[in-house]
Amino acid sequence: MIKEIIFPYKYYEVFVSCPLEVCEERDPKFLYKEARKKCVNVMTGLGSKYEEPENPDLIVDTNLYTIDECAEKVINILPL
């Protein structure tokens, strides 16, 4: 729907796939830890459902690629 709203501008939907466990490991503010203790009511993946995009322009799987490779994949879909 967003592509229709901002047309004629180019819009790219990028899905960064990252398992919940990895999100928790990378969380510098410990929000997931707080959510598990029920101090935070709404947290993606914990108490708040996350819906993956149905048809993204790009899927970047953080388990398969380094951060530099992930960034390169995103940059490569952008127009010059």
C-alpha positions as CSV (number, residue, x, y, z in Angstrom):
1,M,0.0,0.0,0.0
2,I,2.8,2.4,0.8
3,K,4.2,2.1,-2.8
4,E,0.8,3.3,-4.1
5,I,0.8,6.2,-1.6
6,I,4.2,7.6,-2.5
7,F,4.0,6.9,-6.2
8,P,5.7,8.2,-8.5
9,Y,8.6,8.3,-6.1
10,K,10.7,5.1,-5.9
11,Y,10.2,3.1,-2.8
12,Y,12.2,0.0,-1.8
13,E,11.0,-2.3,0.9
14,V,13.9,-4.0,2.6
15,F,13.3,-6.8,5.1
16,V,16.2,-7.4,7.4
17,S,15.7,-10.9,8.7
18,C,17.2,-11.4,12.1
19,P,16.2,-14.1,14.7
20,L,14.7,-12.9,18.0
21,E,17.7,-14.4,19.8
22,V,20.1,-12.4,17.8
23,C,18.1,-9.2,18.3
24,E,18.3,-9.8,22.0
25,E,22.1,-10.4,21.8
26,R,22.6,-7.1,19.9
27,D,20.3,-5.0,22.1
28,P,22.6,-2.3,23.7
29,K,19.8,-0.9,25.8
30,F,18.6,-4.3,27.1
31,L,15.0,-3.6,26.1
32,Y,14.4,-7.3,25.3
33,K,15.7,-8.2,28.7
34,E,13.3,-5.8,30.3
35,A,10.5,-7.0,28.1
36,R,11.1,-10.6,29.3
37,K,10.8,-9.3,32.9
38,K,7.5,-7.8,31.8
39,C,8.7,-4.2,32.5
40,V,8.1,-3.3,28.9
41,N,4.6,-4.2,27.5
42,V,5.2,-3.9,23.8
43,M,8.3,-5.3,22.2
44,T,8.5,-6.7,18.7
45,G,8.6,-10.5,19.0
46,L,7.7,-10.4,22.6
47,G,4.1,-9.6,23.3
48,S,3.8,-7.7,20.0
49,K,3.4,-9.7,16.9
50,Y,5.7,-9.0,14.0
51,E,4.4,-9.6,10.5
52,E,7.1,-10.1,7.8
53,P,6.5,-8.2,4.6
54,E,4.7,-10.2,1.9
55,N,6.7,-9.1,-1.1
56,P,9.8,-7.0,-0.1
57,D,12.2,-5.8,-2.8
58,L,15.1,-7.2,-0.9
59,I,15.6,-9.6,2.0
60,V,18.8,-9.2,3.9
61,D,19.4,-12.3,6.1
62,T,21.8,-11.2,8.9
63,N,22.7,-14.9,9.6
64,L,24.1,-15.3,6.1
65,Y,26.0,-12.1,5.6
66,T,28.3,-9.7,7.5
67,I,27.2,-6.2,8.2
68,D,29.3,-4.9,5.3
69,E,27.7,-7.4,3.0
70,C,24.2,-6.5,4.2
71,A,24.9,-2.8,3.6
72,E,26.3,-3.6,0.2
73,K,23.1,-5.5,-0.8
74,V,21.0,-2.5,0.2
75,I,23.2,0.0,-1.6
76,N,23.1,-2.2,-4.7
77,I,19.3,-1.9,-5.1
78,L,19.4,1.9,-5.0
79,P,19.6,3.8,-8.3
80,L,22.8,5.5,-9.3
